[in-house]
Amino acid sequence: MIIVKMNDTTVECNIAASELHEIGLTPEAVISGAENTTSFFAQLNKEVGAQLDYDPETEVMMMSKNMMMDGSVRIFAVKMTNEDIQKATDRIRGAAETILKTLTQEKVQEIKEKTGRDKGIALNEVITNVTDTINRIYGRGLDDKPVLDQSNTSYQPLTDYAKYMMEFEGMDEAKRFAKVVQRLPIVDSHLYKYEGRYYLITGLMSAEESIIYDMRRAGVEYSEMMTVNSPEAMFIEEHGDALIKEDAIVHLADLAR
C-alpha cells in the first residue's frame, strides 16, 4: 500500500488488488465496506491518523473509495476540523433548500401528467438536478479548490444510484463501451473532452449485482480508467468541453453501428 500525504488535511492511499487478495479481501469488499474489512480500515485509520496528526476527540476523518481500472483501490482521507464541518453544513443547508425547490409537489404532478418517453425524460431530469446539487456539496476540497487539486469525500446521492466516470483515449473506445452498456439502466450520460482525453460520465440506477458487474466489467475492458462516485467527475463537468450534453450513451451507440 502506498500512502502519500498531499497536504496537512489530506492523504491519498493506493492499494493494489494483489495486496488485497493476499490479506483475504477483494476490491469490491473494500469499496462497499463489507464486514470483513473492519480490521483493514482500523489499521488504515491508524496509519492515516498518524500522518495527519488526527485528534479523534475534536476532529472527523472522512474517506472516499474509488475502484480503478486495474482493480486497485484509491482512498482519499480528509481530516475535518470544526471550521471545516461548519463550511460543509452550510453547503448542505443551501443544497437542501435547492432540492426542496426542485421537488415541489407541482413539479411532481407535472411529471405524473406526462406520458410515454416524456415522463421518463422529466423524471430523469429531476434525478439529475438533485444528484448534481448533492454533488456540489462534496465535489470540492475544503478550500473550494478544484477536486483534482485537493480531494474530498465521495457521495452516495441515492440508494441505487451510482455515478461512473470512464476515461478513453479516443472516441472509438467510447463508442464500443456505449454499445455494450446501452441496455443497462443508465438514467443520465454526458461526454466531455479534457486535455485531449474523453470522459464519459454516466448515472446507473440499479442495486442488482449482475448489472453493476456488467457495468464495471465493460469499464475495465474498454476504458483506461473507471471511477465510481468520485469527486474527479465534478472537475471534468466543470472544466471539460461538453461534447454530448444529454443521452451520450444513446448517441455514441448509434455512431458505433
Number of C-alpha atoms within 10 A of each C-alpha: 12 9 17 14 15 15 12 11 20 24 22 19 17 18 17 16 18 14 14 19 11 9 10 10 17 19 23 15 13 21 17 10 13 12 9 12 17 12 10 13 13 11 11 16 16 11 13 24 18 11 17 19 12 20 13 10 6 9 15 15 19 14 17 20 24 23 24 22 20 13 18 18 23 21 21 24 24 28 23 19 16 11 10 15 14 12 15 15 12 13 16 17 13 12 19 16 10 15 17 11 11 17 14 11 11 10 14 14 10 13 17 13 9 14 10 7 8 12 15 14 15 18 18 16 14 17 20 16 16 20 21 15 21 21 21 14 23 22 25 23 19 23 9 12 13 20 21 15 13 21 28 27 23 23 20 15 17 12 9 11 18 22 21 20 26 26 24 23 15 14 17 14 17 25 22 18 25 25 18 16 20 17 10 15 14 21 20 21 22 19 28 21 21 14 8 9 13 24 29 25 25 22 22 20 19 17 12 9 9 10 16 16 11 14 20 20 14 17 26 18 13 22 23 15 18 25 23 25 23 27 26 21 24 22 17 23 17 11 13 18 16 17 14 16 12 13 15 23 28 17 17 21 18 13 14 15 8
